[in-house]
Amino acid sequence: MKLYRALQVQGFGSRKACRLLARAGKVAVNGVVCADPDAEFDPDGLELTLDGHTWHYRDKAYVLLHKPTGYECSHHPSHHPSVFTLLPVPLLHRGVQCVGRLDQDTSGLLLFSDDGQFIHRMISPKKGVPKVYRARCAEPVSAAMVDALHSGVQLTDEPAPIAALACEAIDDHTLKLTLAEGKYHQVKRMIAAVGNRVTALHREAVGAYRLPADLPPGAWCWLDAADLQQLEQRWPYVRS
Ligand code: URA
């Protein structure tokens, strides 16, 4: 693959901009500056260094963001900044999309990718990839609430009751809820249906993959093949 093309598909700009970047001597390939935009490289294992940052060539982008509260999962947010402002520009240029959405006031594990099939597998209710939430509630959590969430609650506009895959009280005001679907405001609506109200919501896991404890709110990281395998695990999964 020609250098300018590798830069272009990794999100560093238009064909013309990438040719200029290379010609200006601003790109190192595998640690060595290369000013020839037409130089050929094997993309497998390719490392591109620009502005002091090294990017590994990736056919597809799989990215995890620890979403802070106060950000909207939209390219056209209405009242708060967009989660896309927390990602570097090359990721935006290569067209990564949110894998499902979290509400503005929800924090936690949010995925992005430019792999349409992966996005579909993660959000399709038919695939049943579990999502794990921790919900702080306004009222004390009762055993009856936990039982009702487990056996199924009727939500407006849904044809049948929806049950949590798992539900437990973590403390007297906090529920841990595992859901197979990702319906609009699902956690808040399910908890409202049992007579309580969510005051804070955090997604801590998708599939068998947990949000890393050392990734602070607002920070992002790449996901590798082992992470993806964990993410796609269906319920009930076996933890290693
Ligand atoms: N359920 C909700 O109510 N909100 C979210 O952000 C995610 C799940």
Residues whose N, C-alpha, C, O or C-beta is under 5 A from the ligand:
A	BS01	URA	R101 L102 D103 T106 K183 H185 Q186 V187 K188 R189
